[in-house]
Amino acid sequence: MSRNAESTAFRSALEVVRGVEPRVADAIAAELADQRESLKLIASENYASPATLLAMGNWFSDKYAEGTVGRRFYAGCQNVDTVEALAAEHARELFGASHAYVQPHSGIDANLVAFWAILADRVESPALRKAQARQVNDLTEADWFALRRELGNQRMLGMSLDAGGHLTHGFRPNISGKMFDQRSYGTDPATGLIDYDRVAEAAREFKPLILVAGYSAYPRKVNFRIMREIADSVGATFMVDMAHFAGLVAGKVFTGDFDPVPHAHIVTTTTHKSLRGPRGGMVLCGPELADQVDRGCPMVLGGPLPHVMAAKAVALAEARRPDFADYAQRIVDNAQALADGLLRRGATLVTGGTDNHLVLIDVSGYGLTGRQAEQALLDSGIVTNRNSVPQDPNGAWYTSGIRIGTPALTTRGLGAAEMDATAELIHTVLNQTTPGTGPDGAPSKAKYVLDPAVAESVGKQAADLLTPFPLYP
Ligand SMILES: *Cc1c(COP(=O)(O)O)cnc(C)c1O
């Protein structure tokens, strides 16, 4: 499709919106301008293709489609069936999975679907069996009480938050932390790497129903073959949440022991991070869990979003093309170039480097908290986010880390030379920023001092770096 047609499509869409609420059209246009100008290093963000974006803005949004392909609770779903089946087929082929459920609205929702599927499949509860056999009327008060108790006290073992795990793996701010009795495994304090012997030990002691692998801030590969062996040794269901690195799996950068799909009982993901699709989620599994997974809506999900499923089908079709494998490899090459550039300039990196799409800088080496570093970089046109480092002394709010990722800039076409230049800009800002003081003169974890001339100069250099790589020209 020509660039011209894409541009015309977006311009026309904006004009139509402008006719109703011009402030929304302005905000949409301003968002594109912001995204064009900033050096986007947020590890969980990307730029979806025009085809993916355009597939979302249409009449599918008007359609109710509870149920699954061919078995809907609403009439007239034949076209929704077409796009949902296509998205699922592309997902199965791309990841080599026997079953794909493409309805989850987000990564959190995909995890809820998976948790419910595992509970329903694994927990020995006569009351649950009755409920599932649609004999709900036969359930007594005592049955319901037993059912809630049995389902509500299961064990989950996942990666700790400060080692890079995710809230949805059993932590308090998410329902998973209230549903499950959770314990976590961390990383080796000396190397920053997962210590599989310690994971095995924790599994033997804790005997979880679910062993979860997956992360949002761990800069290394995970050996899913070993994790599966650990799960098997204690009879746990092995779940992998590949939300962050699905694009690297799709692009065959993570293969063999590092490809979660052949090793896990169930895999969840987002579709909008390194996979470069629309905002959404997805579940992959084998035949054993497929029926339970397909009950996601209405068990834990609201009605499907057919317009987003259409966009998932488009993005997954894109990810099956040979150039996506090239893209995935460039994401990792860029992350390594960025890490090398930072290390050469004296930065401290968690685990000393990366073998995926993200780099975690320990900014305590610059005398800063993550919050100070994040804001100073933002002032300089560099968009990152603060993140805990293992055993973080500054807690989850201020933190001591900056997480940076390369999927978005790689989509724009930046390469190793630009990554080195980016490392220089990041180092300059962090090096020139000093901690500020609070009203009482005490050291502040939030306030910082950065010469505005430095911020402006770096911002200009960041913009220049992007000029040769226009976004949606
Ligand atoms: C981003 C992320 C999620 C949540 O995805 P949402 O689409 O924001 O709900 C879940 N798990 C992991 C590991 C993630 O990185």
PDBQT file of the ligand as one rigid body, heavy atoms in Angstrom, charges set to zero:
ROOT
HETATM    1  C1  LIG A 501       2.536  -5.534  29.994  1.00  0.00    +0.000 C 
HETATM    2  C2  LIG A 501       2.408  -6.815  30.714  1.00  0.00    +0.000 A 
HETATM    3  C3  LIG A 501       1.157  -7.292  31.115  1.00  0.00    +0.000 A 
HETATM    4  C4  LIG A 501      -0.099  -6.469  31.057  1.00  0.00    +0.000 C 
HETATM    5  O1  LIG A 501      -0.508  -6.094  29.819  1.00  0.00    +0.000 OA
HETATM    6  P1  LIG A 501      -1.723  -5.052  29.682  1.00  0.00    +0.000 P 
HETATM    7  O2  LIG A 501      -2.080  -5.159  28.233  1.00  0.00    +0.000 OA
HETATM    8  O3  LIG A 501      -1.197  -3.734  30.076  1.00  0.00    +0.000 OA
HETATM    9  O4  LIG A 501      -2.826  -5.520  30.556  1.00  0.00    +0.000 OA
HETATM   10  C5  LIG A 501       1.085  -8.544  31.692  1.00  0.00    +0.000 A 
HETATM   11  N1  LIG A 501       2.201  -9.290  31.867  1.00  0.00    +0.000 NA
HETATM   12  C6  LIG A 501       3.422  -8.832  31.528  1.00  0.00    +0.000 A 
HETATM   13  C7  LIG A 501       4.619  -9.700  31.768  1.00  0.00    +0.000 C 
HETATM   14  C8  LIG A 501       3.570  -7.582  30.943  1.00  0.00    +0.000 A 
HETATM   15  O5  LIG A 501       4.786  -7.140  30.632  1.00  0.00    +0.000 OA
ENDROOT
TORSDOF 0
